[in-house]
Amino acid sequence: MSERDKDMTEEIDLRESAVYVVKDGYCTKLLPMRSGQDQVIWKEGIVLDVVRSHRIRLAGEMEIGEN
């Protein structure tokens, strides 16, 4: 393994829930939300964006505002 390749490794903790996206040699960890979904947007085989949305379960609230 070359010296450059050694710099291109990352360790992850397999005991925690997360999603990892690797782009251009950088690893981004998406932490879990209470509820919701993550959508990965690809362009020409490369991750372009991650769209993160969440749901709000209605339980009699009079108003729902910003997070």
C-alpha distances in whole Angstrom, upper triangle without the diagonal:
4,7,8,6,7,10,11,11,15,17,20,23,24,28,28,30,28,26,23,23,20,21,19,16,19,20,24,25,29,31,34,37,40,41,40,37,34,34,31,32,30,30,28,26,25,26,29,31,32,36,37,40,42,45,48,50,54,56,59,58,60,58,54,53,49,47
4,5,5,6,9,10,12,15,18,21,25,26,29,30,31,29,28,24,23,20,20,18,15,18,20,24,26,29,32,34,38,41,42,41,38,35,35,31,32,30,30,28,26,25,26,29,31,32,36,37,40,43,46,49,51,55,57,60,59,61,58,54,52,49,47
4,5,5,7,9,11,14,17,20,24,26,29,29,30,28,27,24,23,20,20,18,15,17,19,22,24,28,30,33,37,40,41,40,38,34,34,31,32,30,30,29,27,25,26,28,30,31,35,36,40,42,45,48,51,54,56,59,57,59,57,53,51,48,45
4,5,5,7,10,13,16,20,23,25,28,28,29,27,25,21,20,17,16,14,11,14,16,20,22,26,28,31,35,38,39,38,35,32,31,28,29,27,27,25,23,21,23,25,27,28,32,33,37,39,43,46,48,52,54,57,55,57,54,50,48,45,42
4,5,5,7,11,14,17,21,22,26,26,27,24,23,19,18,15,15,13,10,13,15,18,21,24,27,29,33,36,37,36,33,30,29,26,27,25,25,24,22,20,21,24,26,27,30,32,35,37,41,44,46,50,52,55,53,56,53,49,47,44,41
4,5,6,9,12,15,19,21,24,24,25,23,22,19,19,16,17,15,12,14,15,18,20,24,26,29,32,35,36,36,33,30,30,27,29,27,28,27,24,22,23,26,27,27,31,32,35,37,41,44,46,49,51,54,53,55,52,49,47,44,41
4,6,8,11,15,18,21,24,23,25,22,21,17,17,14,15,13,9,11,12,16,18,22,24,27,30,34,35,34,32,28,29,26,27,25,26,26,23,21,21,23,25,25,29,30,33,35,39,42,44,48,50,52,51,53,50,46,44,41,38
4,7,10,13,17,19,22,22,22,20,18,15,14,11,11,10,7,8,10,14,16,19,22,25,28,32,32,31,29,25,25,22,23,22,23,22,19,17,18,20,22,22,26,27,31,33,36,39,42,45,47,50,49,51,48,44,42,39,36
4,7,10,14,15,19,19,20,18,16,13,13,11,13,13,9,10,9,13,14,18,20,23,26,30,31,30,27,24,25,22,24,23,24,24,21,19,19,21,22,22,26,26,30,32,35,38,40,44,46,49,47,50,47,43,42,39,36
4,7,10,12,15,15,16,14,14,11,12,10,13,13,10,9,8,11,11,15,17,20,23,26,27,27,25,22,23,21,23,22,24,24,21,19,18,21,21,21,24,24,27,29,32,35,37,41,42,45,44,46,44,40,39,36,33
4,7,9,12,12,14,13,13,11,13,13,16,17,14,12,10,12,12,15,16,18,22,25,26,26,25,22,24,22,25,24,27,27,24,22,21,23,23,22,25,24,28,29,32,34,36,40,41,44,43,46,43,40,39,36,32
4,6,9,9,10,10,10,9,12,12,16,18,15,13,10,11,10,12,13,15,19,21,23,23,22,20,21,20,23,23,26,27,23,21,20,22,22,20,23,22,25,25,28,31,32,36,38,41,40,42,40,37,36,33,30
4,5,6,9,9,11,11,15,16,19,21,19,17,13,14,11,13,13,14,18,20,22,23,22,20,23,22,25,26,29,30,26,24,22,25,24,22,24,23,25,25,28,30,31,35,36,39,38,41,39,36,35,33,29
4,6,8,9,11,11,15,16,20,23,20,19,15,15,13,14,13,14,18,20,21,22,21,20,22,21,25,25,28,29,26,24,23,25,24,22,24,23,25,25,27,29,30,34,35,39,38,41,39,36,36,33,30
4,7,9,12,14,18,19,23,26,23,21,18,17,14,15,13,13,17,18,20,21,21,20,23,23,27,28,31,32,29,27,25,28,26,23,25,23,25,24,26,28,29,32,33,37,36,39,38,35,34,32,29
4,6,10,12,15,18,21,24,22,20,16,15,11,11,9,10,13,15,17,18,18,17,20,20,24,25,29,30,27,25,23,25,23,20,22,19,21,20,23,25,26,29,30,34,33,36,34,31,31,29,25
4,7,10,14,16,20,23,22,19,15,14,10,9,7,7,10,12,13,14,14,14,17,17,21,23,26,28,25,23,20,22,20,17,18,16,18,17,19,22,23,26,28,31,30,34,32,29,28,26,23
4,7,10,13,16,20,18,16,12,10,7,6,5,6,10,12,13,14,12,11,14,14,18,19,23,25,22,20,17,19,17,14,15,14,16,16,19,21,23,27,28,32,31,34,31,28,27,25,22
4,7,10,13,17,16,14,10,8,6,5,7,8,11,14,15,14,11,9,11,11,14,16,19,21,18,16,13,15,14,11,13,12,15,16,19,22,24,28,30,33,32,35,32,29,28,25,23
4,7,10,13,12,10,6,6,5,6,9,11,14,18,18,17,14,12,13,11,14,15,18,19,16,14,11,14,13,11,14,14,17,19,22,25,27,31,33,36,35,37,35,31,30,27,24
4,6,10,10,8,6,5,7,8,11,14,16,20,20,18,15,12,12,9,11,11,14,16,13,10,8,10,10,9,13,14,17,19,23,26,29,32,35,37,36,38,35,32,30,28,25
4,7,6,6,4,6,9,11,14,17,20,23,23,22,19,15,15,12,13,12,14,15,12,9,8,11,12,12,16,17,21,23,27,30,32,36,38,41,40,42,39,35,34,31,28
4,5,5,7,8,11,13,17,19,22,26,25,23,20,16,16,12,12,11,12,13,11,7,7,9,10,12,16,18,21,24,28,31,34,37,40,42,41,42,39,36,34,31,29
4,6,9,11,14,16,20,23,25,29,29,27,24,20,19,16,15,14,14,14,12,9,10,11,13,15,19,21,25,28,31,34,37,41,43,46,44,46,42,39,37,33,32
4,7,10,13,16,19,22,25,29,29,27,25,21,21,17,18,16,17,17,15,12,12,14,16,17,21,22,26,29,32,35,38,41,44,46,45,47,44,40,38,35,32
4,7,10,13,16,19,22,26,26,25,22,19,19,16,17,16,17,18,16,13,12,13,14,15,18,19,23,26,29,32,35,38,41,43,41,43,40,36,35,31,29
4,7,10,13,16,19,22,23,22,20,16,17,14,16,16,18,19,16,13,12,14,14,13,17,17,21,23,27,30,32,36,38,41,39,41,38,34,33,29,27
4,6,10,13,15,19,20,19,16,13,14,12,14,15,17,19,17,14,11,12,12,11,14,14,18,20,23,26,29,32,34,37,35,37,34,31,29,26,23
4,6,9,12,16,17,16,15,12,14,13,16,17,20,22,19,16,13,15,13,11,14,13,16,18,21,24,26,30,32,35,33,35,33,29,28,24,21
4,7,9,13,13,12,11,9,11,11,14,16,19,22,19,17,13,15,12,9,11,10,13,14,17,20,23,26,28,31,29,32,29,25,24,21,18
4,7,10,12,12,11,10,13,14,17,20,23,25,23,21,17,18,15,12,13,11,13,13,16,18,21,24,26,29,27,30,28,24,23,20,17
4,7,8,9,9,9,13,15,18,21,24,27,24,22,19,20,17,13,13,10,12,11,14,16,18,21,23,26,25,28,26,22,22,20,16
4,5,6,8,9,13,15,19,22,25,28,26,24,20,21,17,14,13,9,9,8,10,12,14,18,19,22,21,24,22,18,18,16,13
4,7,10,12,16,19,22,25,28,31,29,28,24,24,21,17,16,12,11,8,9,10,12,15,16,19,18,22,20,17,17,16,13
4,7,10,14,17,20,23,27,30,28,26,23,23,20,16,14,11,9,6,6,8,10,13,15,19,18,21,19,16,17,16,13
4,7,10,14,16,20,23,26,25,23,20,20,17,13,11,7,6,4,5,9,11,14,17,20,19,22,20,16,17,16,14
4,7,10,13,16,20,23,21,20,16,17,14,10,8,6,6,6,9,12,14,18,20,23,23,25,23,19,19,18,16
4,7,10,13,16,19,18,16,13,13,10,7,6,5,7,9,12,15,18,21,24,27,26,28,25,22,21,19,17
4,6,10,13,16,15,14,11,11,8,6,5,6,8,11,14,18,20,23,26,29,28,30,27,24,23,21,20
4,6,10,13,11,10,7,8,6,5,6,9,12,15,18,21,24,27,30,33,32,33,31,27,26,24,22
4,7,10,10,9,6,6,5,6,8,11,14,17,20,23,26,29,32,35,33,35,32,28,27,25,24
4,7,6,5,5,5,7,9,11,14,17,21,23,27,30,33,36,38,37,39,36,32,31,29,28
4,5,5,6,6,9,12,14,17,20,24,27,30,33,36,39,41,40,41,38,35,33,31,30
4,6,8,9,12,15,17,21,24,27,30,34,36,39,42,45,43,45,42,38,37,35,34
4,7,9,12,14,17,20,23,26,29,33,35,38,41,44,43,44,42,38,37,34,33
4,6,9,12,15,18,21,24,28,31,34,37,40,43,41,43,40,36,35,32,31
4,6,8,11,14,17,21,24,27,30,33,36,39,37,39,36,32,31,28,27
4,7,10,13,17,20,23,27,30,33,36,38,36,38,34,31,29,26,25
4,6,10,13,16,20,23,26,29,32,34,33,34,31,27,25,23,22
4,6,10,13,17,20,23,26,29,31,30,31,28,25,23,20,19
4,7,10,13,17,20,23,26,28,26,28,25,21,20,18,17
4,7,11,14,17,20,23,25,23,25,22,19,18,15,14
4,7,10,13,16,19,22,20,22,19,15,15,13,12
4,7,10,13,16,18,17,19,17,13,13,12,10
4,6,9,12,15,14,17,15,12,13,13,12
4,6,9,12,10,13,12,9,11,11,11
4,6,9,10,13,12,11,13,15,14
4,6,7,10,10,9,13,15,15
4,6,9,11,11,14,17,17
4,6,9,10,14,17,17
4,5,7,11,14,14
4,7,10,14,15
4,7,10,12
4,7,9
4,7
4
